[in-house]
Amino acid sequence: MISEARSTWSPLSYPIFRAIWIASTASHIGSYMTDVGQGWLMTSLSPSPLMVSLLLTAESLPFFVFGLPAGALADTVDRRHLLILSQLAMGIAVCALAIVTFAGIAAPWMLLTLAFVLGIATAFNDPAWQAVIPDLLPKEELAGGITLSGVSVNVARAFGPAVGGLIVAAAGPAIVFVLDGLSYIGVIAVLLAWRREAAASTLPPEHMLPAIRAGLRFTRHSPPLRRVLFATFFFMVCGAGVMALMPVLGRETGFGALGYGLLLGSLGIGAVTGGALLSHFRSTLAPEMIVTAGFVAFAAAAAGAGMLRQLYFLCPIMLVGGVAWLAVLSTCIVAAQQASPPWVRARVLAIYLMVFQAGIAAGSALWGEVASWGGLSAAYFGIAGGLIIGAAFALRLKPAADRVADFTPAHHWPDPVVTEELPLDAGPIMVQVEYCVDAPRTEAFRTAMADLGQLRRRDGAMQWWLFQDTADPSQFVESWLEATWAEHLRSHERVSVAYQEIEGRIRDLTRSGSAIKTRHFVSPDSTASSDGVVRALEGRMRG
């Protein structure tokens, strides 16, 4: 599906998005400055390269530990409030870093602890931050808004380390930490000024563990989302090697740290340039072609890095690599956003970020090992080969090519009929729907029901079945289980236009004049666990 031509910069015409984008760009620059300051301070406190490398580990580890709870929290509380708290926590951590540095009491363990605290706050901030973009912009501007978020990060990557290095050299790392701490004030002020309209619901928020399970279940049963995650992981496993080996490449150019800085800056400037060009690409190419072309272009950049050591060749090559980097990742995260409805979006994006970080960790280790055994050129050629294979997968799997599902709430399901109000924790709940289908339409009906069953499992059904009457083959019964009455009522709130469309197809396949009957059952023993009831039912069926 080719998008309507829109300028990458058009989302900036919306005041609240513009204010948040400007404030977050300043904050990203401050964060990259802090990375430089932390690294420099650690080298002055400990000569061990391991201690310096552990700073990145301390900041990255919380994504894997807290990513899923952070996504669940962002879907069950007001995202604006969560962002304010997480930004405040990040600012406090950086200010604490400034205080211990000014006081002269900084120690390696203290830096690692504060880096870990900063990583925790970042882990809770990032899923909510990504999930809030659709709340700031209309649907037609979503792709541009996500692209601009990537541009913001790459502007900071291009300029933050250089500015941070200059300040550290002139005034020391403590000043860098102070400036970064002040940058959070702008973001918090904009968030406080924003009045987000919360979605109305008569039901209490989901509990943490069920919310996490719902996010994992949605991802498992959403083929478009799984394809996006696969493409992202494959790209990052290869692409992260280009970034991880860049300091070594800079040294082999003969320019050392300056060469590394120029290569990194070229990649960042290329990504910013890619942001400006991406709107044109989207108006002329289908999303899966953008992803495929991005894989191929980044493979060419990796091959160039494997062959050449002259900066005047490598910098333009990395510029092209930056364009490809932003094109692939921006298209994939847009597809992940479009594949997830608002009620589970932050959980999906938390999983996306975890896959992204896992790709970085795996790719950095893999290609670092290859370079240590076979040399830098062998690693870069291996990366290029991996990206070409990834391009073939992307062309076949089409990770961003599906028609965008309409997750607008339809509210077309009638309220369940009950003789008396059930407690919200009653359950498990079994729902049965009866259909009458003439023989010539049976196969088409089964195909449509398989699609509906995928949606049921994705959106809350613990188990789903379709049965056919042995005495009257025209009679079918659809049956599924949900954990509690509250979960079933949530499905009534969340049912979307996508359900309406497939239910219309199924209705057209049923016998003319026949009624589709729906019945709800609740377990008489509501103290039994839902998993236990599922196992008992499956045991009876096998028996």
VENWORA-V346503 format. One record per helix or strand. SS is the DSSP state (H for helix, E for strand). FROM is the first residue (numbers start at 1). LEN is the number of residues. Records with the same first field share a line. If there is no record, write none. Layout:
SS=FROM-LEN ; FROM-LEN
This chain:
H=10-4 ; 15-31 ; 49-28 ; 79-25 ; 108-24 ; 133-4 ; 139-33 ; 173-21 ; 208-13 ; 223-22 ; 246-7 ; 256-29 ; 287-21 ; 311-28 ; 342-33 ; 376-22 ; 439-21 ; 485-10 ; 497-13 ; 530-13
E=409-1 ; 429-8 ; 463-6 ; 475-8 ; 496-1 ; 517-6
